[in-house]
Every structure is written in structure tokens, then in C-alpha cells.
Amino acid sequence: MLAPQSGPVPGALDTFPRLLLNHAAVRGDRPATREKYLGIWQTWTWGEVATEVRAMACGLAELGFKRGDNLAIIGDNRPRLYWAMCAAQMLGGVALPLYQDAVAAEMVFVLQDAEVRFAIVEDQEQVDKLLEIKDQCPALEHILYDDPRGMRHYTQTWLQGLDEAIAMGRVHDRNQPDFIPAEVAKGRGSDVAVMLYTSGTTGRPKGVCQTHETFIAAAQCGIEFDRLTENEDILSYLPMAWVGDHLFSYAQATVAGFTINCPESGDTVMTDMREIGPTYYFAPPRVFENLLTTVMIRMEDAGAIKRWLFHRFMAVAKRCGADILDGKPDVPLFDRLLYSLGNLVMYGPLRNVLGMSRIRVAYTAGAAIGPDLFRFYRSIGVNLKQLYGSTETCAAVCLQPDREIKFDSVGKPAPGVEVRIAANGEVQVRGKILFKEYYKRADATAESIDADGWFHTGDAGFFDEDGHLKIIDRAKDVGKLVNGAIFAPNYIENKLKFFQHIKEAVCFGHDRGMVCAFINIDMGAVGNWAERRNIAYSGYTDLATNPQVKELVRECVEQVNAELSHDAMVADTQVHRFLILHKELDPDDDELTRTRKVRRGFVAEKYQVLIDALYDGKASQFIETQVKFEDGRTGKVAADLVITDAKVFPAVRKAA
């Protein structure tokens, strides 16, 4: 058991194990972790967490885990999986979280590349994946599982329950009480703490080695910037392998001492969020898009009076809500009164439904968020801000200061971080938040960080007159039309995805005379729309090829074109032609990364016949595509896709 301490841990708090032990000493009875299990929230204090982590570390040591080993961690957000990270770090090891929804074949490369000997997984599903590829990963010696359900008849000697390892660790700790303190004392801030693999949009994933001091520096920066305290509550539901979750749910929580809350399952996140009422929230744009889609679907199903009130008050919110949230003094009194009334009857209840009633600060990152989507949340009183960063920078390059929010920027460089724009328009970064190296990839490390210590992000951007950074797109994706107009596909795609009926969009136009697009409809939103109009359909493909759905999407595309026509920089990049894909873009089909980013080059190559049809003036194109199912089987989806012309608008020139 963890020996009681009378005061803070002496010495520098420059590693996560030291921070944990310090919290156990100075706020040991405060809640550190919660998990909803069988409908009931379970709570562990900082003292209890430190005790569990210490026992887990001793159990790993008994099994042969040693300094420098990489510990694979696979599963949904579970307390003991977060604790496993710190347990590995106590022994001088490296935490290596993998995406829990990755199929077995995708895990092979990472497990081989990182030479993983130990893995801690959530349940039978993850165990089965590792058993499937065990022969391809000869270094893998031990697999420990957290949830014992379904594991009774597994007899492999190298497979055991995490409970058994922890029990063994408790005995070890009683017999050698000085072991863990000595191991923690050996740790240095410059030691690698975690290895996060990149999403692999342009090739094989790379292991990004981040040290204790880099993530602690990034965490401290955010904590000071937004005045976070030990009293914050955060819902931890995003993939543990994603840098954003590691920053918010592990690094910041361990530095500040606030509480992380693990939902019961992915299906109960919204219910659990309403129960917890987080004060601090983080989600990628896709989550905010899905939440907005849910709201719009519910409004369409509401009665006429409720719909009228919603649209009436949302018009008020769009006009002045964000300005009121920013404390701007020039909002007319009548608008303030209308907004106060709207807050009583519409915005407050809406925030409550979304689980955002207590949120002080909410962040989004991972991809560019559309200005319209950003404006919606701020207009209803959610202090949503953008941050900018990457796996290599601990997701902490730029932050948006309160009262200085711009919908089309990612804020100003974070304290202690230098940002510059290279001659070719690329954003480059230098500071304490930079990664140490790519694992076993000295060539890639040297290519990404130059001799002066500047990390080349690969993003294109510029600073505005107020010092705010604006990201245009990935530098490799920004191109030009044949007439010389700048083509930034992500900018157009975000505008398209603001509509609840459009789930994904991929635009093409580089070195061409016009912009064309692939569209994925949102099955939930469009399905609801179709059912209310008595439109029968048998599945996604049938719905996507329906003529009425095509017209619905065309209206959305033309609204975007009308907006683009008012911006001189992008007026020439209106969407001239589009088609609705016959299947959803899917990570299992390699079309999206596990963080749901489009693998643009792969999609363009896979669907080249459709791109050719768009630009050759065809009215339709037949295609047959192979797809992978969750159980490993494959099949084919075929359809005749109709290509639709969209109305484009002449550029609107602003008066001098």
C-alpha cells in the first residue's frame, strides 16, 4: 500500500509519477477519477489512484517490465487504462495507447515498430484482436485484460487478468516498500513519457516520442492561460491514442489535479455528460457537427410553435450572442433584452440538453472548424474556443484568449511558443512543447525539425493584423485553379459540412478549371428528413441515390456557393458539379484516418473514375467498390451515381 505522506513530494515535479504522488499527499481525499458502471458513478480519490497505480507498477515489474519498455494500452476510456500509463512511467517505461477501434491488421505495424513486449487491454474484444496477430508480433510476451467477462476459457499462459497482476503487485510492494520510490526517483523530465503514433494520412504512421517535460509544459500553459483549477470536471471519452485526449484527460488533469470522468460506453456519452455537467470540455469539430445535427433533427420533429421560437431566437443569437459572450459594449439594449429572454426559453435549455450548462471553457481542435459551426455554439453562450497544434507539438501551439475570439483564426501563439510563417507560407513552430524524436526514424526527425529547432508543421497559414494565426489548409493540399485562384479544399468542405444533411465532403480543383466535390450524406439527418416525407429507402446507397435527396444536397451546395461569392479570395472556387457517394467514407476502408481525417490522396486514387466523370461532363457514372465489414468479411457496393450541376454566382465586389 502507498505509505501515507505528511506533505508534498520533495524535489521538482517534473514527471507524471511525481505529480501523482504529490496530489496523493496534498489533496489525497479529492476526487481524481470517476467511471459510470452499471448506471452508477464510481469515484476514486487521488490517494486511492496513487495506491492502485503503485500496485499496478509493482505487478508489471514482477512480470519483467523494465525501464525503456513500451506498454501498449488498448481500449475505451477506462480508469485503469489511464492509470496504466502512469504505472509504466513509474518504472521508467513509455505509455503507448492505440486506437481501440482499429482492426487487428492495423495494430501489427505499431506493435512491431515499437517492439512491444507488454499490452494492457480493456476486454475480450481487444484480446481477440491481439490473439489474431500474436504470431506476427513475436516480441509480445504478456497481455493483461481489465474486464474479465468472457475470458473464462482462455488458457494461454501469457494471458492474465489485470486484477491478478495488481494483487501480485500489492504483495511485491509490501515486501519491497522502497522499490517504487526508488524507481520514481530515477525518472527525469527528459525521459520519454508517451509515444503517440501519427494518423498516417501520407504514409506509414510514425511514433512521436514526447517527454514528461514537454507534455507538462503544454499542460501548464493551458492551465495558466484559462485559469484552470483542481475543481474542474472533464468528460474523458475521446480515443486515448489521440494527442488531444492525452493533453486534456491525462497531462492537464495530472498537473492541475482536476477530475476526469469516464462514460459507461460510447453510446451513453451524451447522457453521462448531462449527469456530470463538465466545466471543461474538448472535442474535435466532428463531435460539434454531430451535436448540431442532432439538435436540428429534433427541431424539425418539433411542433410549429417550437420551431418558430427556435428560428426566431437563433436569429437573435446569431446577430448578437457571440458579442454578448465576449463582453462587447456596443450591443443594442433591445438585442440584449431579446437575448436574455432567449436564454431563458431557448439557449439555456439547449445547453442543458447538450450537457454544456456548467462549461466555462470548451475547446475544439484536430481539424479546422467551420466559422458557421463555431459561431453557433458561441452564440448560444458556450465559450467555445479553438486551439491549434499537432501530435508533435502536444496540440498546444496557439490558443484563443477570452474576449479576443475570431471565428476564422486559431488564436495567438501560446506563452513560450514561437510561431513563424516561412517564405512558402508554411507554419513553423519552436518551443518547449516540441517532441523529442520520431521513434527509430532519425531521417524523418531531421526532415521535420531544422537545424535551428523549427518544426515544419506542413500547414499553410498567415498572421492577421491582430497577431492571430489563420490556417488556410494543409500546405500540400492548397493549390490553384488554372486561372490562378487559390484553391483551399478544406475551407470549402467545412462550409459544406455545416449543413446537418452533409456528413463529409471532399473537394477537387487543383490545376483544373473548376471545383467539383464528393458528398457523403448524414444517414441520421437525411434518414429523418426522408421518413417525414414518406420516402422509402433500404439503406445508405438507396437513400444517397434518391433524386429528392440529390435536390436537398444541391440546395446546400448552392447556399455555400452564394457565401463563397462574397469573399474575393475564394469566389472562384465555388462548387460547379458534385455527386453523392454510394458509401460512407470509412477508416476500415482506409479512406479516413482513425481521427476521421480524409486521406485525400487515397480517396482521389480510389475514386479516379468518379473524378474523371465529374470533369468530363458526364451525367452519371457506374462504380463498384469493395468494402470491409466489422467482422472482417468483405463485400461490394455498386451504384449508378448521378452527377449534378450546381448554380454558381458572380463574385460580389465590395464597395471601395
C-alpha positions in Angstrom: 0.0 0.0 0.0 1.1 3.6 -0.6 2.7 4.9 2.5 1.0 8.0 4.0 2.7 11.2 3.4 2.6 14.3 5.6 3.4 16.9 2.9 4.2 17.4 -0.7 6.7 15.3 -2.6 10.1 16.9 -2.3 12.0 17.9 -5.4 10.9 19.0 -8.8 7.5 17.8 -10.0 8.9 17.1 -13.5 7.4 13.7 -14.2 3.9 12.4 -14.1 4.5 9.8 -11.3 5.9 12.6 -9.1 2.9 14.8 -9.8 0.6 11.9 -8.9 2.3 11.2 -5.6 2.2 14.9 -4.8 -1.5 15.0 -5.4 -2.0 12.0 -3.1 -0.1 13.9 -0.4 -1.7 17.3 -0.7 -5.2 16.5 -1.9 -5.5 12.8 -1.3 -9.2 12.8 -0.5 -10.3 14.8 -3.5 -11.9 13.0 -6.5 -9.4 12.2 -9.2 -11.3 9.7 -11.4 -14.9 8.7 -11.9 -16.4 6.0 -14.0 -20.0 5.1 -14.7 -20.5 1.4 -14.3 -23.9 -0.3 -14.5 -25.6 3.1 -14.3 -23.7 4.2 -11.1 -20.8 6.6 -10.9 -17.8 5.1 -9.1 -15.2 7.6 -7.6 -11.5 7.2 -6.8 -9.7 9.9 -4.8 -6.1 10.9 -5.6 -4.9 8.8 -2.7 -6.7 5.8 -4.0 -5.5 6.3 -7.5 -1.9 6.6 -6.3 -2.3 3.3 -4.4 -3.7 1.5 -7.4 -1.1 2.8 -9.8 1.7 1.8 -7.4 0.3 -1.7 -7.1 -0.1 -2.0 -10.9 3.5 -0.8 -11.4 4.8 -3.4 -9.0 2.7 -6.1 -10.8 4.3 -5.1 -14.1 7.7 -5.2 -12.5 7.0 -8.7 -11.3 6.2 -9.8 -14.8 9.5 -8.4 -16.1 8.6 -4.9 -17.3 11.7 -2.7 -17.2 12.9 0.8 -17.8 12.7 1.7 -21.5 9.9 -0.8 -22.3 6.9 0.3 -24.3 3.5 -0.6 -22.8 0.7 -0.9 -25.4 -2.7 0.3 -24.0 -5.8 -0.5 -26.0 -9.5 0.1 -25.1 -12.1 2.7 -24.4 -11.6 5.4 -21.8 -11.3 3.4 -18.6 -9.7 4.5 -15.3 -7.3 1.6 -15.1 -6.1 2.2 -18.7 -5.3 5.8 -17.7 -3.6 4.5 -14.6 -1.6 2.0 -16.6 0.1 5.0 -18.4 1.4 6.3 -15.0 2.3 2.7 -13.8 4.6 2.3 -16.9 6.1 5.7 -16.3 6.8 4.9 -12.6 9.1 2.1 -13.9 10.7 4.3 -16.5 8.6 2.9 -19.3 6.7 4.5 -22.1 2.9 4.5 -22.5 1.8 3.6 -26.0 -2.0 4.0 -26.4 -3.5 2.5 -29.6 -6.9 3.3 -31.2 -9.4 1.0 -29.8 -11.5 0.8 -33.0 -8.5 -0.2 -35.2 -8.8 -3.7 -36.7 -6.2 -6.2 -35.8 -4.2 -5.9 -39.0 -3.8 -2.1 -38.4 -2.2 -2.8 -35.0 0.5 -5.1 -36.4 2.7 -2.3 -37.7 2.7 -0.3 -34.4 3.3 -3.3 -32.2 6.2 -4.4 -34.4 7.6 -0.9 -34.9 7.5 -0.2 -31.1 8.8 -3.7 -30.2 6.0 -4.0 -27.7 6.5 -6.8 -25.0 3.6 -5.9 -22.7 0.0 -4.9 -23.5 -2.9 -3.9 -21.2 -6.2 -4.1 -22.9 -9.8 -3.4 -21.9 -11.7 -6.6 -22.7 -12.3 -9.7 -24.7 -12.7 -7.9 -28.0 -9.2 -6.3 -27.7 -7.7 -9.6 -26.5 -9.1 -11.4 -29.6 -7.5 -8.8 -31.8 -4.1 -9.4 -30.3 -4.5 -13.2 -30.4 -5.3 -12.9 -34.1 -1.9 -11.2 -34.8 0.2 -12.7 -32.0 2.2 -14.8 -34.5 3.2 -11.6 -36.3 4.3 -9.9 -33.1 6.9 -12.3 -31.6 8.1 -9.7 -29.1 4.7 -9.6 -27.4 5.2 -11.6 -24.2 2.3 -10.5 -21.9 -1.3 -9.4 -22.4 -3.3 -8.2 -19.4 -7.0 -7.6 -19.6 -9.1 -5.2 -17.4 -12.6 -6.7 -17.9 -12.7 -10.4 -17.2 -16.1 -11.0 -18.8 -15.9 -13.7 -21.4 -12.4 -14.7 -20.6 -13.0 -17.8 -18.5 -12.0 -20.4 -21.2 -8.8 -18.6 -22.4 -5.9 -20.8 -21.3 -2.8 -19.1 -22.8 -0.1 -18.8 -20.2 0.9 -15.3 -21.3 -2.6 -14.0 -20.9 -3.9 -12.9 -17.5 -6.3 -10.6 -15.8 -5.1 -7.2 -14.6 -6.7 -7.9 -11.2 -4.2 -10.8 -10.8 -1.3 -8.6 -11.7 -2.3 -5.9 -9.3 -2.8 -8.4 -6.5 0.7 -9.7 -7.2 1.9 -6.1 -7.2 0.4 -5.5 -3.7 2.4 -8.4 -2.3 5.6 -7.1 -4.1 5.0 -3.6 -2.6 4.6 -5.0 0.9 7.8 -7.0 0.6 9.8 -4.2 -1.1 8.3 -0.9 0.1 11.3 1.1 -1.2 11.1 -0.2 -4.7 8.6 2.3 -6.2 10.1 5.4 -4.5 13.5 4.4 -5.8 12.2 3.8 -9.4 10.3 7.2 -9.3 13.4 8.9 -8.1 15.3 7.6 -11.2 12.9 9.4 -13.6 13.9 12.5 -15.4 11.7 15.2 -17.1 13.7 14.5 -20.3 12.6 10.8 -20.3 10.1 9.8 -23.0 6.7 9.5 -21.2 4.4 8.6 -24.1 4.6 7.6 -27.7 1.7 8.6 -29.9 1.6 7.4 -33.5 0.6 9.8 -36.2 -2.6 9.1 -38.2 -0.7 8.2 -41.3 -2.5 10.3 -43.8 0.5 10.3 -46.1 2.2 7.0 -45.4 3.2 4.7 -42.5 2.4 6.1 -39.1 5.4 7.4 -37.1 5.8 7.1 -33.3 6.0 10.6 -31.8 8.2 10.4 -28.7 7.0 13.0 -26.1 8.9 13.6 -22.8 7.4 14.3 -19.4 8.7 17.9 -19.6 7.1 18.6 -23.0 3.6 17.5 -22.0 3.9 19.0 -18.6 4.9 22.4 -20.2 2.0 22.2 -22.6 -0.4 21.3 -19.7 0.8 24.2 -17.5 0.5 26.6 -20.4 -3.2 25.7 -20.9 -3.9 25.7 -17.2 -2.5 29.2 -16.6 -4.0 30.5 -19.9 -7.6 29.5 -18.9 -7.1 29.7 -15.1 -8.0 26.0 -14.6 -8.1 24.7 -11.0 -8.4 21.4 -9.2 -12.2 21.9 -9.2 -12.7 21.3 -12.9 -14.6 18.3 -14.3 -13.9 16.9 -17.7 -15.6 14.1 -19.6 -12.9 11.7 -21.0 -14.5 10.0 -24.0 -12.2 10.6 -27.0 -9.6 8.0 -28.1 -6.8 7.7 -25.7 -4.4 7.4 -28.6 -5.3 10.9 -29.7 -3.0 13.7 -28.6 -5.9 15.9 -27.6 -7.2 13.4 -25.1 -3.7 12.8 -23.7 -3.3 16.6 -23.2 -6.7 17.2 -21.6 -7.5 13.9 -19.8 -4.1 12.9 -18.7 -1.5 15.7 -18.8 -3.7 18.6 -17.6 -5.6 16.5 -15.2 -2.4 15.2 -13.6 -0.8 18.7 -13.5 -3.8 20.6 -12.2 -5.3 17.9 -10.1 -8.9 18.1 -11.5 -11.3 15.2 -12.1 -11.6 13.0 -15.2 -15.0 11.3 -15.8 -15.1 8.1 -17.9 -18.5 7.4 -19.6 -20.2 4.0 -19.4 -19.9 3.5 -23.1 -19.7 5.4 -26.4 -23.5 5.1 -26.7 -24.1 6.9 -23.3 -21.8 9.8 -23.7 -24.5 12.4 -24.1 -26.5 11.1 -21.1 -23.3 10.8 -19.0 -22.3 14.3 -20.0 -25.6 15.8 -18.8 -25.2 14.0 -15.5 -21.6 15.2 -14.9 -22.0 18.7 -16.3 -18.3 19.2 -17.2 -16.8 22.6 -16.6 -14.1 22.0 -19.1 -14.7 20.3 -22.5 -12.8 19.2 -25.5 -14.0 17.7 -28.8 -12.9 17.7 -32.4 -15.1 19.5 -34.9 -16.9 16.3 -36.0 -18.4 15.9 -32.5 -19.7 19.5 -32.5 -21.1 18.9 -36.0 -22.9 15.7 -34.9 -24.3 17.5 -31.8 -25.6 20.3 -34.1 -27.1 17.7 -36.5 -28.9 16.1 -33.5 -30.3 19.5 -32.5 -31.6 20.3 -36.0 -33.2 16.9 -36.4 -35.1 17.4 -33.1 -36.2 20.8 -34.1 -37.5 19.5 -37.4 -39.6 17.0 -35.5 -40.9 19.6 -33.0 -44.2 21.4 -33.2 -44.8 24.5 -35.3 -44.7 26.9 -32.4 -41.5 25.5 -31.0 -39.9 25.6 -34.5 -40.9 29.2 -34.9 -39.4 30.1 -31.5 -36.2 28.3 -32.2 -35.6 30.0 -35.5 -36.7 33.4 -34.1 -34.3 33.2 -31.2 -31.5 31.7 -33.1 -31.6 34.7 -35.5 -31.2 36.9 -32.4 -28.3 34.7 -31.1 -26.6 34.8 -34.5 -26.8 38.6 -34.5 -25.5 39.4 -31.0 -24.9 36.2 -28.9 -21.2 36.0 -29.6 -20.7 39.7 -28.9 -22.5 39.4 -25.6 -20.4 36.4 -24.6 -17.3 38.4 -25.4 -18.5 41.3 -23.3 -18.6 43.8 -26.1 -20.4 47.0 -25.0 -21.9 48.1 -28.4 -24.8 45.5 -28.4 -28.1 47.4 -28.5 -30.2 47.3 -25.4 -33.2 45.8 -27.3 -31.0 42.9 -28.6 -29.7 42.3 -25.0 -33.3 42.0 -23.7 -34.3 39.7 -26.5 -31.1 37.6 -25.9 -31.9 37.4 -22.2 -35.4 36.2 -23.0 -33.9 33.7 -25.5 -31.5 32.5 -22.8 -34.4 31.7 -20.5 -36.6 29.9 -23.0 -34.2 28.5 -25.6 -30.4 28.8 -25.2 -30.3 27.6 -21.5 -32.5 24.6 -22.1 -30.5 23.8 -25.3 -27.2 24.0 -23.4 -28.7 21.7 -20.8 -29.7 19.1 -23.4 -26.2 19.2 -24.8 -24.7 18.8 -21.3 -23.0 22.1 -21.5 -24.7 24.1 -18.7 -21.6 24.3 -16.5 -19.0 24.7 -19.2 -16.5 27.6 -18.5 -14.2 26.7 -21.4 -14.7 24.4 -24.4 -12.0 23.7 -27.0 -12.0 22.2 -30.4 -9.0 21.1 -32.5 -7.8 18.2 -34.7 -9.2 19.8 -37.9 -10.4 23.2 -39.0 -13.9 24.0 -37.7 -16.2 25.9 -40.0 -16.9 29.5 -38.9 -20.6 28.9 -39.0 -20.4 26.0 -36.7 -18.1 27.9 -34.4 -20.5 30.9 -34.4 -23.5 28.7 -33.5 -22.0 27.4 -30.2 -20.7 30.8 -29.1 -24.0 32.4 -30.0 -25.9 30.2 -27.5 -23.5 31.0 -24.7 -20.9 28.2 -24.9 -17.4 29.6 -24.5 -16.0 27.5 -27.4 -12.5 28.3 -28.5 -10.1 26.9 -31.0 -6.6 25.6 -30.3 -4.0 24.7 -32.9 -1.3 22.0 -32.7 -0.4 18.5 -33.7 0.9 15.3 -32.1 4.4 16.6 -32.5 3.6 19.8 -30.5 1.4 18.4 -27.8 -1.6 20.0 -29.5 -0.6 23.3 -27.9 0.8 25.9 -30.4 -1.9 28.5 -30.5 -4.8 29.4 -28.1 -7.6 31.9 -28.3 -7.7 34.4 -25.5 -11.1 35.2 -23.9 -12.7 38.3 -25.4 -10.4 38.0 -28.5 -12.2 35.3 -30.3 -12.2 35.3 -34.1 -14.2 32.7 -36.0 -11.7 32.3 -38.8 -8.5 32.1 -36.7 -6.9 29.7 -34.2 -5.7 32.4 -31.9 -2.3 33.7 -30.8 0.9 31.7 -30.1 0.7 30.1 -26.7 3.0 31.5 -24.0 6.5 30.3 -24.5 5.8 29.1 -28.1 7.3 30.8 -31.2 5.5 30.7 -34.5 6.7 32.0 -37.8 5.5 31.8 -41.4 8.1 30.6 -43.9 8.6 32.1 -47.3 6.4 29.3 -48.8 3.5 30.1 -46.4 4.2 27.1 -44.1 3.6 27.5 -40.4 6.7 26.7 -38.4 6.9 26.2 -34.6 9.6 26.3 -31.9 9.3 25.9 -28.1 9.3 23.5 -25.1 6.2 21.7 -26.5 8.2 20.1 -29.3 8.6 16.3 -29.5 11.9 14.6 -28.9 12.0 12.5 -32.0 10.2 10.0 -34.2 10.8 6.5 -32.8 13.6 4.8 -34.8 13.2 7.5 -37.6 16.2 9.8 -37.4 15.7 10.7 -41.0 12.1 11.8 -40.5 13.0 13.7 -37.4 15.7 15.6 -39.2 13.3 16.4 -42.0 10.7 17.8 -39.7 12.9 19.8 -37.3 15.5 22.0 -38.9 19.0 22.9 -37.5 17.6 26.0 -35.7 14.9 23.9 -33.9 11.9 25.0 -36.0 9.3 22.2 -36.5 7.8 22.3 -40.0 4.0 21.7 -39.5 3.0 21.2 -43.1 0.2 23.7 -42.6 -0.3 26.8 -44.7 -1.3 30.0 -42.9 -0.7 33.6 -42.1 -1.0 36.2 -39.3 -3.6 38.8 -39.4 -3.2 42.4 -38.3 -4.0 41.5 -34.7 -1.4 38.7 -34.5 -4.0 35.9 -34.8 -2.9 32.9 -36.8 -5.2 31.8 -39.7 -4.8 28.3 -41.1 -5.7 28.0 -44.7 -5.3 24.3 -45.2 -2.6 21.6 -45.2 0.2 23.1 -47.3 0.3 20.1 -49.6 -3.5 20.4 -50.2 -3.5 24.1 -51.1 -3.4 24.5 -54.8 -4.6 26.8 -57.6 -7.2 26.7 -60.3 -6.0 27.1 -63.9 -6.9 30.8 -63.7 -4.5 31.3 -60.7 -7.2 31.5 -58.0 -6.2 29.9 -54.6 -7.9 26.6 -54.0 -8.2 25.6 -50.3 -10.3 22.4 -50.3 -10.7 22.2 -46.5 -12.2 25.7 -46.3 -14.9 24.7 -48.8 -15.5 21.3 -47.2 -16.1 22.9 -43.7 -18.7 25.1 -45.1 -20.5 22.2 -46.7 -20.3 20.1 -43.5 -22.1 22.9 -41.6 -25.3 21.6 -43.0 -26.8 18.8 -40.9 -27.5 16.8 -44.1 -23.9 16.6 -45.1 -21.5 14.4 -43.1 -18.4 14.5 -45.2 -17.2 16.4 -48.3 -14.1 16.1 -50.5 -13.3 18.8 -53.0 -11.1 18.7 -56.1 -9.8 21.6 -58.2 -6.1 21.9 -58.3 -4.8 22.6 -61.8 -8.4 22.4 -63.1 -10.8 24.9 -64.4 -13.4 24.5 -61.7 -14.1 22.9 -58.3 -16.1 19.6 -58.0 -17.0 17.6 -54.9 -17.8 14.2 -53.4 -20.6 14.4 -50.8 -21.4 11.9 -48.0 -24.9 12.5 -46.6 -25.5 12.1 -42.9 -27.6 9.0 -42.6 -29.4 10.1 -39.4 -30.3 13.6 -40.6 -31.3 12.7 -44.1 -33.0 9.5 -43.0 -35.1 11.5 -40.6 -35.8 14.0 -43.4 -36.9 11.2 -45.7 -39.1 9.5 -43.2 -41.1 12.7 -42.5 -41.7 12.9 -46.3 -42.7 9.2 -46.6 -39.7 8.5 -48.8 -38.9 4.8 -48.6 -35.3 3.6 -48.6 -33.5 0.3 -47.8 -30.1 1.7 -46.7 -27.4 4.3 -47.3 -26.9 3.6 -51.0 -30.6 3.6 -51.8 -31.0 6.9 -49.9 -27.9 8.5 -51.4 -29.2 7.8 -55.0 -32.7 9.2 -54.3 -33.5 12.1 -56.7 -35.1 14.1 -53.8 -32.0 13.7 -51.7 -29.9 14.9 -54.6 -32.0 18.1 -54.7 -31.7 18.5 -50.9 -27.9 18.4 -51.2 -27.9 20.7 -54.3 -29.6 23.4 -52.2 -26.9 23.1 -49.6 -24.1 23.3 -52.2 -25.7 26.4 -53.8 -26.0 28.1 -50.4 -22.3 27.6 -49.9 -21.6 28.9 -53.4 -23.6 32.0 -52.6 -21.5 32.6 -49.5 -18.2 32.0 -51.3 -19.2 34.6 -53.9 -18.9 37.3 -51.2 -15.3 36.5 -50.5 -13.0 37.7 -53.2 -10.2 35.3 -52.3 -12.4 32.2 -52.8 -15.2 33.4 -55.1 -13.7 31.5 -58.0 -13.7 28.2 -56.1 -17.5 27.7 -56.0 -18.6 24.1 -56.5 -19.7 23.6 -60.1 -20.5 19.9 -60.0 -21.0 17.3 -57.3 -22.0 13.7 -56.7 -23.3 11.9 -53.7 -21.0 8.9 -52.9 -22.7 5.5 -52.8 -21.0 4.6 -49.5 -19.8 6.4 -46.4 -16.1 7.1 -46.3 -14.7 4.8 -43.6 -11.5 4.2 -41.6 -11.9 0.5 -42.2 -11.7 1.1 -45.9 -8.6 3.3 -45.4 -10.5 6.4 -46.7 -10.3 8.1 -43.3 -7.7 8.0 -40.6 -8.7 6.8 -37.1 -9.1 10.5 -36.1 -11.6 10.8 -39.0 -9.4 12.9 -41.3 -9.9 12.3 -45.0 -6.9 10.6 -46.7 -7.3 12.8 -49.7 -4.7 11.2 -51.9 -6.0 7.7 -51.3 -9.6 8.8 -52.0 -8.6 10.6 -55.2 -6.8 7.4 -56.4 -9.5 5.0 -55.4 -12.3 7.0 -57.0 -10.4 8.4 -60.0 -13.2 7.2 -62.3 -15.6 9.4 -60.5 -13.3 12.4 -60.7 -12.9 11.9 -64.4 -16.6 11.7 -64.8 -17.1 15.0 -62.9 -14.6 16.8 -65.2 -15.6 15.1 -68.4 -19.1 16.5 -68.3 -20.8 13.1 -67.8 -24.3 13.0 -66.3 -23.8 9.7 -64.4 -21.1 7.1 -63.7 -21.4 3.5 -62.6 -19.0 2.3 -59.9 -18.4 -0.8 -57.9 -16.4 -0.6 -54.7 -15.1 -3.2 -52.3 -15.9 -2.6 -48.6 -14.8 -4.2 -45.3 -17.2 -5.2 -42.6 -16.6 -5.1 -38.9 -16.3 -8.9 -38.7 -13.5 -9.0 -41.2 -15.6 -10.0 -44.2 -15.5 -8.1 -47.5 -18.2 -7.2 -49.9 -19.0 -4.9 -52.8 -21.3 -1.9 -53.2 -22.3 -0.8 -56.7 -24.4 2.1 -57.9 -25.0 4.4 -60.9 -24.1 7.8 -59.4 -25.9 10.9 -60.8 -23.7 13.9 -61.3 -25.4 17.2 -60.6 -24.6 20.7 -61.8 -24.8 23.4 -59.1 -25.6 27.1 -59.6 -22.6 29.4 -59.3 -22.8 33.1 -58.6 -20.8 36.0 -59.9 -18.3 37.4 -57.4 -19.7 40.2 -55.3 -17.2 43.1 -55.2 -17.2 45.2 -52.1 -17.6 48.9 -52.5 -14.5 50.9 -52.1 
